[in-house]
Amino acid sequence: MGQRIVSFVMSGGVGSRLWPLSREDNPKQFHDFSGDGSMLAKTLRRLAARPEGATPIFLIASERHAERVHADLAGVDLSGGGPLFEPAGRNTAAAVALASLRTLSEFGDALVLVVPSDHEISTARQLWQSIEAGAAAASAGRLVVFGIRPTQPETGYGYIEVGAGRNGVFDVSRGLYQPKTATADLMTMPPSGLRRI
């Protein structure tokens, strides 16, 4: 049986990326773009679909979205987790700190997985294969980040340059956040050791 992984879903943001559809009171994670639930609901279902191993699921969200969050949580087994509401958003670092402190207080030295609420991932099985592949490195005290190989240059995302790898887990040589177009062009050219984050 797999080791416990305490999962935290960050459901914040100011609703600016898909404006005017997305607004501060209705950011993109609450939208249903594919007809099978909001991005948030699908993220929660993917985490709950772990094949084996304890996976308490927590959701970090703004108090202003509490009603909508409770609607998206309905019917999802959070395995002992639940919503954590912030009175004011404080971005990713504060959410990760909250996740770490909550895990230490309730679960001791368990692994912590922090994910955004608005990713589109087609299969829970492949997601969990990737997470489990990184769990050994995380158990050894390393920070683990996940990325995909870029297929085109994009200045709105970050890039991870990878080094040596084994069993699908790579060392990180460096990270670049939202590079200029010329740099993104170079980073996307094969044989690139880069992953988009």
PyMOL commands that place a pseudoatom at each C-alpha (Angstrom):
pseudoatom trace, name=CA, resn=MET, resi=1, chain=A, elem=C, hetatm=0, pos=[0.000, 0.000, 0.000]
pseudoatom trace, name=CA, resn=GLY, resi=2, chain=A, elem=C, hetatm=0, pos=[1.316, 3.475, -0.898]
pseudoatom trace, name=CA, resn=GLN, resi=3, chain=A, elem=C, hetatm=0, pos=[2.442, 5.932, 1.727]
pseudoatom trace, name=CA, resn=ARG, resi=4, chain=A, elem=C, hetatm=0, pos=[0.152, 8.746, 2.838]
pseudoatom trace, name=CA, resn=ILE, resi=5, chain=A, elem=C, hetatm=0, pos=[0.208, 11.799, 0.569]
pseudoatom trace, name=CA, resn=VAL, resi=6, chain=A, elem=C, hetatm=0, pos=[-1.676, 14.788, 1.963]
pseudoatom trace, name=CA, resn=SER, resi=7, chain=A, elem=C, hetatm=0, pos=[-3.081, 16.749, -0.977]
pseudoatom trace, name=CA, resn=PHE, resi=8, chain=A, elem=C, hetatm=0, pos=[-3.870, 20.452, -1.070]
pseudoatom trace, name=CA, resn=VAL, resi=9, chain=A, elem=C, hetatm=0, pos=[-5.734, 22.128, -3.931]
pseudoatom trace, name=CA, resn=MET, resi=10, chain=A, elem=C, hetatm=0, pos=[-5.109, 25.873, -4.322]
pseudoatom trace, name=CA, resn=SER, resi=11, chain=A, elem=C, hetatm=0, pos=[-8.324, 27.532, -5.467]
pseudoatom trace, name=CA, resn=GLY, resi=12, chain=A, elem=C, hetatm=0, pos=[-7.512, 31.204, -5.458]
pseudoatom trace, name=CA, resn=GLY, resi=13, chain=A, elem=C, hetatm=0, pos=[-6.867, 33.844, -8.048]
pseudoatom trace, name=CA, resn=VAL, resi=14, chain=A, elem=C, hetatm=0, pos=[-8.471, 37.083, -9.100]
pseudoatom trace, name=CA, resn=GLY, resi=15, chain=A, elem=C, hetatm=0, pos=[-10.231, 35.806, -12.200]
pseudoatom trace, name=CA, resn=SER, resi=16, chain=A, elem=C, hetatm=0, pos=[-8.175, 37.821, -14.693]
pseudoatom trace, name=CA, resn=ARG, resi=17, chain=A, elem=C, hetatm=0, pos=[-6.871, 35.112, -17.068]
pseudoatom trace, name=CA, resn=LEU, resi=18, chain=A, elem=C, hetatm=0, pos=[-10.148, 34.386, -18.853]
pseudoatom trace, name=CA, resn=TRP, resi=19, chain=A, elem=C, hetatm=0, pos=[-11.732, 37.798, -18.449]
pseudoatom trace, name=CA, resn=PRO, resi=20, chain=A, elem=C, hetatm=0, pos=[-14.544, 38.673, -19.131]
pseudoatom trace, name=CA, resn=LEU, resi=21, chain=A, elem=C, hetatm=0, pos=[-15.886, 35.126, -18.604]
pseudoatom trace, name=CA, resn=SER, resi=22, chain=A, elem=C, hetatm=0, pos=[-13.817, 34.763, -15.449]
pseudoatom trace, name=CA, resn=ARG, resi=23, chain=A, elem=C, hetatm=0, pos=[-14.198, 37.403, -12.729]
pseudoatom trace, name=CA, resn=GLU, resi=24, chain=A, elem=C, hetatm=0, pos=[-13.018, 37.847, -9.148]
pseudoatom trace, name=CA, resn=ASP, resi=25, chain=A, elem=C, hetatm=0, pos=[-16.278, 36.356, -7.814]
pseudoatom trace, name=CA, resn=ASN, resi=26, chain=A, elem=C, hetatm=0, pos=[-16.268, 33.565, -10.427]
pseudoatom trace, name=CA, resn=PRO, resi=27, chain=A, elem=C, hetatm=0, pos=[-12.668, 32.639, -11.382]
pseudoatom trace, name=CA, resn=LYS, resi=28, chain=A, elem=C, hetatm=0, pos=[-11.912, 30.041, -14.048]
pseudoatom trace, name=CA, resn=GLN, resi=29, chain=A, elem=C, hetatm=0, pos=[-11.681, 27.036, -11.720]
pseudoatom trace, name=CA, resn=PHE, resi=30, chain=A, elem=C, hetatm=0, pos=[-15.452, 27.287, -11.142]
pseudoatom trace, name=CA, resn=HIS, resi=31, chain=A, elem=C, hetatm=0, pos=[-16.281, 27.073, -14.853]
pseudoatom trace, name=CA, resn=ASP, resi=32, chain=A, elem=C, hetatm=0, pos=[-17.355, 23.877, -16.615]
pseudoatom trace, name=CA, resn=PHE, resi=33, chain=A, elem=C, hetatm=0, pos=[-15.619, 23.972, -20.009]
pseudoatom trace, name=CA, resn=SER, resi=34, chain=A, elem=C, hetatm=0, pos=[-16.108, 20.323, -20.964]
pseudoatom trace, name=CA, resn=GLY, resi=35, chain=A, elem=C, hetatm=0, pos=[-19.554, 19.436, -19.652]
pseudoatom trace, name=CA, resn=ASP, resi=36, chain=A, elem=C, hetatm=0, pos=[-18.363, 17.117, -16.875]
pseudoatom trace, name=CA, resn=GLY, resi=37, chain=A, elem=C, hetatm=0, pos=[-17.963, 19.521, -13.969]
pseudoatom trace, name=CA, resn=SER, resi=38, chain=A, elem=C, hetatm=0, pos=[-15.953, 22.567, -13.037]
pseudoatom trace, name=CA, resn=MET, resi=39, chain=A, elem=C, hetatm=0, pos=[-12.170, 22.517, -13.271]
pseudoatom trace, name=CA, resn=LEU, resi=40, chain=A, elem=C, hetatm=0, pos=[-12.106, 22.458, -9.471]
pseudoatom trace, name=CA, resn=ALA, resi=41, chain=A, elem=C, hetatm=0, pos=[-14.500, 19.497, -9.211]
pseudoatom trace, name=CA, resn=LYS, resi=42, chain=A, elem=C, hetatm=0, pos=[-12.451, 17.547, -11.764]
pseudoatom trace, name=CA, resn=THR, resi=43, chain=A, elem=C, hetatm=0, pos=[-9.222, 18.278, -9.849]
pseudoatom trace, name=CA, resn=LEU, resi=44, chain=A, elem=C, hetatm=0, pos=[-10.795, 16.971, -6.645]
pseudoatom trace, name=CA, resn=ARG, resi=45, chain=A, elem=C, hetatm=0, pos=[-12.046, 13.818, -8.406]
pseudoatom trace, name=CA, resn=ARG, resi=46, chain=A, elem=C, hetatm=0, pos=[-8.564, 13.161, -9.874]
pseudoatom trace, name=CA, resn=LEU, resi=47, chain=A, elem=C, hetatm=0, pos=[-6.983, 13.365, -6.430]
pseudoatom trace, name=CA, resn=ALA, resi=48, chain=A, elem=C, hetatm=0, pos=[-9.675, 11.123, -4.929]
pseudoatom trace, name=CA, resn=ALA, resi=49, chain=A, elem=C, hetatm=0, pos=[-8.967, 8.525, -7.646]
pseudoatom trace, name=CA, resn=ARG, resi=50, chain=A, elem=C, hetatm=0, pos=[-5.610, 7.461, -6.193]
pseudoatom trace, name=CA, resn=PRO, resi=51, chain=A, elem=C, hetatm=0, pos=[-5.456, 3.684, -6.711]
pseudoatom trace, name=CA, resn=GLU, resi=52, chain=A, elem=C, hetatm=0, pos=[-4.035, 2.930, -3.257]
pseudoatom trace, name=CA, resn=GLY, resi=53, chain=A, elem=C, hetatm=0, pos=[-2.711, 4.773, -0.232]
pseudoatom trace, name=CA, resn=ALA, resi=54, chain=A, elem=C, hetatm=0, pos=[-4.208, 7.313, 2.154]
pseudoatom trace, name=CA, resn=THR, resi=55, chain=A, elem=C, hetatm=0, pos=[-4.826, 10.656, 0.478]
pseudoatom trace, name=CA, resn=PRO, resi=56, chain=A, elem=C, hetatm=0, pos=[-6.557, 13.278, 2.637]
pseudoatom trace, name=CA, resn=ILE, resi=57, chain=A, elem=C, hetatm=0, pos=[-7.611, 16.129, 0.325]
pseudoatom trace, name=CA, resn=PHE, resi=58, chain=A, elem=C, hetatm=0, pos=[-7.759, 19.738, 1.487]
pseudoatom trace, name=CA, resn=LEU, resi=59, chain=A, elem=C, hetatm=0, pos=[-8.912, 22.733, -0.493]
pseudoatom trace, name=CA, resn=ILE, resi=60, chain=A, elem=C, hetatm=0, pos=[-7.445, 26.195, 0.153]
pseudoatom trace, name=CA, resn=ALA, resi=61, chain=A, elem=C, hetatm=0, pos=[-9.864, 28.869, -1.040]
pseudoatom trace, name=CA, resn=SER, resi=62, chain=A, elem=C, hetatm=0, pos=[-11.123, 32.350, -0.360]
pseudoatom trace, name=CA, resn=GLU, resi=63, chain=A, elem=C, hetatm=0, pos=[-13.948, 32.820, 2.138]
pseudoatom trace, name=CA, resn=ARG, resi=64, chain=A, elem=C, hetatm=0, pos=[-15.806, 34.730, -0.578]
pseudoatom trace, name=CA, resn=HIS, resi=65, chain=A, elem=C, hetatm=0, pos=[-16.060, 31.496, -2.614]
pseudoatom trace, name=CA, resn=ALA, resi=66, chain=A, elem=C, hetatm=0, pos=[-17.224, 29.281, 0.285]
pseudoatom trace, name=CA, resn=GLU, resi=67, chain=A, elem=C, hetatm=0, pos=[-20.700, 28.566, -1.106]
pseudoatom trace, name=CA, resn=ARG, resi=68, chain=A, elem=C, hetatm=0, pos=[-19.381, 27.578, -4.522]
pseudoatom trace, name=CA, resn=VAL, resi=69, chain=A, elem=C, hetatm=0, pos=[-16.583, 25.485, -2.989]
pseudoatom trace, name=CA, resn=HIS, resi=70, chain=A, elem=C, hetatm=0, pos=[-19.059, 23.515, -0.874]
pseudoatom trace, name=CA, resn=ALA, resi=71, chain=A, elem=C, hetatm=0, pos=[-21.123, 22.816, -4.011]
pseudoatom trace, name=CA, resn=ASP, resi=72, chain=A, elem=C, hetatm=0, pos=[-18.043, 21.454, -5.842]
pseudoatom trace, name=CA, resn=LEU, resi=73, chain=A, elem=C, hetatm=0, pos=[-17.040, 19.346, -2.813]
pseudoatom trace, name=CA, resn=ALA, resi=74, chain=A, elem=C, hetatm=0, pos=[-20.418, 17.595, -2.724]
pseudoatom trace, name=CA, resn=GLY, resi=75, chain=A, elem=C, hetatm=0, pos=[-20.084, 13.899, -3.464]
pseudoatom trace, name=CA, resn=VAL, resi=76, chain=A, elem=C, hetatm=0, pos=[-16.250, 13.837, -3.356]
pseudoatom trace, name=CA, resn=ASP, resi=77, chain=A, elem=C, hetatm=0, pos=[-14.632, 11.680, -0.657]
pseudoatom trace, name=CA, resn=LEU, resi=78, chain=A, elem=C, hetatm=0, pos=[-11.942, 13.916, 0.810]
pseudoatom trace, name=CA, resn=SER, resi=79, chain=A, elem=C, hetatm=0, pos=[-10.614, 11.053, 2.995]
pseudoatom trace, name=CA, resn=GLY, resi=80, chain=A, elem=C, hetatm=0, pos=[-10.441, 13.138, 6.160]
pseudoatom trace, name=CA, resn=GLY, resi=81, chain=A, elem=C, hetatm=0, pos=[-9.544, 16.427, 4.468]
pseudoatom trace, name=CA, resn=GLY, resi=82, chain=A, elem=C, hetatm=0, pos=[-11.793, 19.429, 3.907]
pseudoatom trace, name=CA, resn=PRO, resi=83, chain=A, elem=C, hetatm=0, pos=[-11.918, 23.086, 2.940]
pseudoatom trace, name=CA, resn=LEU, resi=84, chain=A, elem=C, hetatm=0, pos=[-9.605, 25.686, 4.468]
pseudoatom trace, name=CA, resn=PHE, resi=85, chain=A, elem=C, hetatm=0, pos=[-10.853, 29.229, 3.883]
pseudoatom trace, name=CA, resn=GLU, resi=86, chain=A, elem=C, hetatm=0, pos=[-8.568, 32.254, 3.787]
pseudoatom trace, name=CA, resn=PRO, resi=87, chain=A, elem=C, hetatm=0, pos=[-9.964, 35.656, 4.801]
pseudoatom trace, name=CA, resn=ALA, resi=88, chain=A, elem=C, hetatm=0, pos=[-7.701, 37.189, 2.137]
pseudoatom trace, name=CA, resn=GLY, resi=89, chain=A, elem=C, hetatm=0, pos=[-5.628, 35.622, -0.629]
pseudoatom trace, name=CA, resn=ARG, resi=90, chain=A, elem=C, hetatm=0, pos=[-1.888, 35.575, -0.021]
pseudoatom trace, name=CA, resn=ASN, resi=91, chain=A, elem=C, hetatm=0, pos=[-0.643, 33.721, -3.121]
pseudoatom trace, name=CA, resn=THR, resi=92, chain=A, elem=C, hetatm=0, pos=[1.195, 30.424, -3.525]
pseudoatom trace, name=CA, resn=ALA, resi=93, chain=A, elem=C, hetatm=0, pos=[3.894, 30.727, -0.841]
pseudoatom trace, name=CA, resn=ALA, resi=94, chain=A, elem=C, hetatm=0, pos=[1.323, 31.298, 1.907]
pseudoatom trace, name=CA, resn=ALA, resi=95, chain=A, elem=C, hetatm=0, pos=[-0.822, 28.408, 0.642]
pseudoatom trace, name=CA, resn=VAL, resi=96, chain=A, elem=C, hetatm=0, pos=[2.184, 26.061, 0.664]
pseudoatom trace, name=CA, resn=ALA, resi=97, chain=A, elem=C, hetatm=0, pos=[3.123, 27.223, 4.180]
pseudoatom trace, name=CA, resn=LEU, resi=98, chain=A, elem=C, hetatm=0, pos=[-0.446, 26.565, 5.355]
pseudoatom trace, name=CA, resn=ALA, resi=99, chain=A, elem=C, hetatm=0, pos=[-0.367, 23.123, 3.706]
pseudoatom trace, name=CA, resn=SER, resi=100, chain=A, elem=C, hetatm=0, pos=[2.934, 22.244, 5.395]
pseudoatom trace, name=CA, resn=LEU, resi=101, chain=A, elem=C, hetatm=0, pos=[1.823, 23.423, 8.837]
pseudoatom trace, name=CA, resn=ARG, resi=102, chain=A, elem=C, hetatm=0, pos=[-1.529, 21.633, 8.593]
pseudoatom trace, name=CA, resn=THR, resi=103, chain=A, elem=C, hetatm=0, pos=[0.181, 18.412, 7.527]
pseudoatom trace, name=CA, resn=LEU, resi=104, chain=A, elem=C, hetatm=0, pos=[2.721, 18.564, 10.362]
pseudoatom trace, name=CA, resn=SER, resi=105, chain=A, elem=C, hetatm=0, pos=[0.018, 19.203, 12.961]
pseudoatom trace, name=CA, resn=GLU, resi=106, chain=A, elem=C, hetatm=0, pos=[-2.361, 16.440, 11.776]
pseudoatom trace, name=CA, resn=PHE, resi=107, chain=A, elem=C, hetatm=0, pos=[-0.236, 13.878, 9.945]
pseudoatom trace, name=CA, resn=GLY, resi=108, chain=A, elem=C, hetatm=0, pos=[3.335, 14.374, 11.105]
pseudoatom trace, name=CA, resn=ASP, resi=109, chain=A, elem=C, hetatm=0, pos=[6.032, 13.907, 8.486]
pseudoatom trace, name=CA, resn=ALA, resi=110, chain=A, elem=C, hetatm=0, pos=[3.728, 12.821, 5.633]
pseudoatom trace, name=CA, resn=LEU, resi=111, chain=A, elem=C, hetatm=0, pos=[4.335, 13.844, 2.024]
pseudoatom trace, name=CA, resn=VAL, resi=112, chain=A, elem=C, hetatm=0, pos=[2.596, 17.037, 0.907]
pseudoatom trace, name=CA, resn=LEU, resi=113, chain=A, elem=C, hetatm=0, pos=[1.214, 17.466, -2.609]
pseudoatom trace, name=CA, resn=VAL, resi=114, chain=A, elem=C, hetatm=0, pos=[0.141, 20.984, -3.625]
pseudoatom trace, name=CA, resn=VAL, resi=115, chain=A, elem=C, hetatm=0, pos=[-1.731, 21.392, -6.921]
pseudoatom trace, name=CA, resn=PRO, resi=116, chain=A, elem=C, hetatm=0, pos=[-3.655, 24.180, -8.648]
pseudoatom trace, name=CA, resn=SER, resi=117, chain=A, elem=C, hetatm=0, pos=[-7.404, 23.853, -9.099]
pseudoatom trace, name=CA, resn=ASP, resi=118, chain=A, elem=C, hetatm=0, pos=[-7.435, 24.791, -12.764]
pseudoatom trace, name=CA, resn=HIS, resi=119, chain=A, elem=C, hetatm=0, pos=[-5.314, 22.262, -14.677]
pseudoatom trace, name=CA, resn=GLU, resi=120, chain=A, elem=C, hetatm=0, pos=[-6.791, 20.096, -17.397]
pseudoatom trace, name=CA, resn=ILE, resi=121, chain=A, elem=C, hetatm=0, pos=[-5.399, 16.565, -17.040]
pseudoatom trace, name=CA, resn=SER, resi=122, chain=A, elem=C, hetatm=0, pos=[-7.041, 13.850, -19.094]
pseudoatom trace, name=CA, resn=THR, resi=123, chain=A, elem=C, hetatm=0, pos=[-6.436, 10.771, -16.935]
pseudoatom trace, name=CA, resn=ALA, resi=124, chain=A, elem=C, hetatm=0, pos=[-6.194, 10.389, -13.192]
pseudoatom trace, name=CA, resn=ARG, resi=125, chain=A, elem=C, hetatm=0, pos=[-4.201, 7.186, -13.683]
pseudoatom trace, name=CA, resn=GLN, resi=126, chain=A, elem=C, hetatm=0, pos=[-1.327, 8.915, -15.484]
pseudoatom trace, name=CA, resn=LEU, resi=127, chain=A, elem=C, hetatm=0, pos=[-1.373, 11.756, -12.975]
pseudoatom trace, name=CA, resn=TRP, resi=128, chain=A, elem=C, hetatm=0, pos=[-1.011, 9.337, -10.086]
pseudoatom trace, name=CA, resn=GLN, resi=129, chain=A, elem=C, hetatm=0, pos=[1.734, 7.391, -11.887]
pseudoatom trace, name=CA, resn=SER, resi=130, chain=A, elem=C, hetatm=0, pos=[3.698, 10.655, -12.124]
pseudoatom trace, name=CA, resn=ILE, resi=131, chain=A, elem=C, hetatm=0, pos=[3.043, 11.547, -8.492]
pseudoatom trace, name=CA, resn=GLU, resi=132, chain=A, elem=C, hetatm=0, pos=[4.049, 8.093, -7.262]
pseudoatom trace, name=CA, resn=ALA, resi=133, chain=A, elem=C, hetatm=0, pos=[7.241, 8.267, -9.379]
pseudoatom trace, name=CA, resn=GLY, resi=134, chain=A, elem=C, hetatm=0, pos=[8.184, 11.484, -7.559]
pseudoatom trace, name=CA, resn=ALA, resi=135, chain=A, elem=C, hetatm=0, pos=[7.214, 10.185, -4.106]
pseudoatom trace, name=CA, resn=ALA, resi=136, chain=A, elem=C, hetatm=0, pos=[10.496, 8.310, -3.571]
pseudoatom trace, name=CA, resn=ALA, resi=137, chain=A, elem=C, hetatm=0, pos=[12.516, 11.473, -4.241]
pseudoatom trace, name=CA, resn=ALA, resi=138, chain=A, elem=C, hetatm=0, pos=[10.197, 13.468, -1.973]
pseudoatom trace, name=CA, resn=SER, resi=139, chain=A, elem=C, hetatm=0, pos=[10.567, 10.841, 0.770]
pseudoatom trace, name=CA, resn=ALA, resi=140, chain=A, elem=C, hetatm=0, pos=[14.334, 11.280, 0.478]
pseudoatom trace, name=CA, resn=GLY, resi=141, chain=A, elem=C, hetatm=0, pos=[13.911, 14.970, 1.345]
pseudoatom trace, name=CA, resn=ARG, resi=142, chain=A, elem=C, hetatm=0, pos=[13.832, 16.477, -2.146]
pseudoatom trace, name=CA, resn=LEU, resi=143, chain=A, elem=C, hetatm=0, pos=[11.351, 18.996, -3.504]
pseudoatom trace, name=CA, resn=VAL, resi=144, chain=A, elem=C, hetatm=0, pos=[9.550, 17.595, -6.536]
pseudoatom trace, name=CA, resn=VAL, resi=145, chain=A, elem=C, hetatm=0, pos=[7.977, 19.655, -9.324]
pseudoatom trace, name=CA, resn=PHE, resi=146, chain=A, elem=C, hetatm=0, pos=[5.955, 18.342, -12.243]
pseudoatom trace, name=CA, resn=GLY, resi=147, chain=A, elem=C, hetatm=0, pos=[6.088, 19.589, -15.803]
pseudoatom trace, name=CA, resn=ILE, resi=148, chain=A, elem=C, hetatm=0, pos=[5.321, 18.743, -19.397]
pseudoatom trace, name=CA, resn=ARG, resi=149, chain=A, elem=C, hetatm=0, pos=[7.588, 18.901, -22.428]
pseudoatom trace, name=CA, resn=PRO, resi=150, chain=A, elem=C, hetatm=0, pos=[6.860, 22.153, -24.298]
pseudoatom trace, name=CA, resn=THR, resi=151, chain=A, elem=C, hetatm=0, pos=[5.622, 21.859, -27.869]
pseudoatom trace, name=CA, resn=GLN, resi=152, chain=A, elem=C, hetatm=0, pos=[5.684, 25.566, -28.676]
pseudoatom trace, name=CA, resn=PRO, resi=153, chain=A, elem=C, hetatm=0, pos=[7.206, 28.688, -27.126]
pseudoatom trace, name=CA, resn=GLU, resi=154, chain=A, elem=C, hetatm=0, pos=[5.072, 30.344, -24.471]
pseudoatom trace, name=CA, resn=THR, resi=155, chain=A, elem=C, hetatm=0, pos=[5.965, 33.460, -22.486]
pseudoatom trace, name=CA, resn=GLY, resi=156, chain=A, elem=C, hetatm=0, pos=[3.079, 33.105, -20.023]
pseudoatom trace, name=CA, resn=TYR, resi=157, chain=A, elem=C, hetatm=0, pos=[4.454, 30.029, -18.272]
pseudoatom trace, name=CA, resn=GLY, resi=158, chain=A, elem=C, hetatm=0, pos=[7.647, 28.948, -16.568]
pseudoatom trace, name=CA, resn=TYR, resi=159, chain=A, elem=C, hetatm=0, pos=[10.214, 26.439, -17.806]
pseudoatom trace, name=CA, resn=ILE, resi=160, chain=A, elem=C, hetatm=0, pos=[12.243, 23.817, -15.963]
pseudoatom trace, name=CA, resn=GLU, resi=161, chain=A, elem=C, hetatm=0, pos=[15.595, 22.830, -17.413]
pseudoatom trace, name=CA, resn=VAL, resi=162, chain=A, elem=C, hetatm=0, pos=[16.247, 19.236, -16.457]
pseudoatom trace, name=CA, resn=GLY, resi=163, chain=A, elem=C, hetatm=0, pos=[19.512, 17.419, -15.957]
pseudoatom trace, name=CA, resn=ALA, resi=164, chain=A, elem=C, hetatm=0, pos=[20.252, 13.775, -15.253]
pseudoatom trace, name=CA, resn=GLY, resi=165, chain=A, elem=C, hetatm=0, pos=[17.269, 11.508, -14.804]
pseudoatom trace, name=CA, resn=ARG, resi=166, chain=A, elem=C, hetatm=0, pos=[16.304, 8.051, -13.677]
pseudoatom trace, name=CA, resn=ASN, resi=167, chain=A, elem=C, hetatm=0, pos=[12.950, 6.279, -13.897]
pseudoatom trace, name=CA, resn=GLY, resi=168, chain=A, elem=C, hetatm=0, pos=[11.235, 9.397, -15.201]
pseudoatom trace, name=CA, resn=VAL, resi=169, chain=A, elem=C, hetatm=0, pos=[12.520, 11.639, -12.386]
pseudoatom trace, name=CA, resn=PHE, resi=170, chain=A, elem=C, hetatm=0, pos=[15.049, 14.326, -13.347]
pseudoatom trace, name=CA, resn=ASP, resi=171, chain=A, elem=C, hetatm=0, pos=[17.306, 16.722, -11.504]
pseudoatom trace, name=CA, resn=VAL, resi=172, chain=A, elem=C, hetatm=0, pos=[16.448, 20.385, -12.052]
pseudoatom trace, name=CA, resn=SER, resi=173, chain=A, elem=C, hetatm=0, pos=[19.299, 22.414, -13.557]
pseudoatom trace, name=CA, resn=ARG, resi=174, chain=A, elem=C, hetatm=0, pos=[17.425, 25.718, -13.457]
pseudoatom trace, name=CA, resn=GLY, resi=175, chain=A, elem=C, hetatm=0, pos=[14.002, 27.274, -13.734]
pseudoatom trace, name=CA, resn=LEU, resi=176, chain=A, elem=C, hetatm=0, pos=[12.908, 30.253, -15.792]
pseudoatom trace, name=CA, resn=TYR, resi=177, chain=A, elem=C, hetatm=0, pos=[9.631, 32.024, -15.147]
pseudoatom trace, name=CA, resn=GLN, resi=178, chain=A, elem=C, hetatm=0, pos=[7.796, 33.662, -18.045]
pseudoatom trace, name=CA, resn=PRO, resi=179, chain=A, elem=C, hetatm=0, pos=[10.788, 34.088, -20.366]
pseudoatom trace, name=CA, resn=LYS, resi=180, chain=A, elem=C, hetatm=0, pos=[10.919, 36.590, -23.197]
pseudoatom trace, name=CA, resn=THR, resi=181, chain=A, elem=C, hetatm=0, pos=[9.907, 35.297, -26.648]
pseudoatom trace, name=CA, resn=ALA, resi=182, chain=A, elem=C, hetatm=0, pos=[13.447, 34.691, -27.937]
pseudoatom trace, name=CA, resn=THR, resi=183, chain=A, elem=C, hetatm=0, pos=[14.357, 32.655, -24.845]
pseudoatom trace, name=CA, resn=ALA, resi=184, chain=A, elem=C, hetatm=0, pos=[11.099, 30.666, -25.022]
pseudoatom trace, name=CA, resn=ASP, resi=185, chain=A, elem=C, hetatm=0, pos=[11.846, 29.908, -28.699]
pseudoatom trace, name=CA, resn=LEU, resi=186, chain=A, elem=C, hetatm=0, pos=[15.267, 28.503, -27.767]
pseudoatom trace, name=CA, resn=MET, resi=187, chain=A, elem=C, hetatm=0, pos=[13.868, 26.488, -24.882]
pseudoatom trace, name=CA, resn=THR, resi=188, chain=A, elem=C, hetatm=0, pos=[11.280, 24.778, -27.045]
pseudoatom trace, name=CA, resn=MET, resi=189, chain=A, elem=C, hetatm=0, pos=[13.711, 23.596, -29.729]
pseudoatom trace, name=CA, resn=PRO, resi=190, chain=A, elem=C, hetatm=0, pos=[14.624, 19.870, -29.517]
pseudoatom trace, name=CA, resn=PRO, resi=191, chain=A, elem=C, hetatm=0, pos=[16.590, 18.228, -28.052]
pseudoatom trace, name=CA, resn=SER, resi=192, chain=A, elem=C, hetatm=0, pos=[15.451, 20.277, -25.125]
pseudoatom trace, name=CA, resn=GLY, resi=193, chain=A, elem=C, hetatm=0, pos=[15.834, 19.162, -21.556]
pseudoatom trace, name=CA, resn=LEU, resi=194, chain=A, elem=C, hetatm=0, pos=[13.025, 21.478, -20.549]
pseudoatom trace, name=CA, resn=ARG, resi=195, chain=A, elem=C, hetatm=0, pos=[9.579, 20.968, -19.098]
pseudoatom trace, name=CA, resn=ARG, resi=196, chain=A, elem=C, hetatm=0, pos=[6.906, 23.646, -18.937]
pseudoatom trace, name=CA, resn=ILE, resi=197, chain=A, elem=C, hetatm=0, pos=[5.417, 24.329, -15.496]
for i in range(1, 197): cmd.bond("trace and resi %d" % i, "trace and resi %d" % (i + 1))
show_as sticks, trace
zoom trace
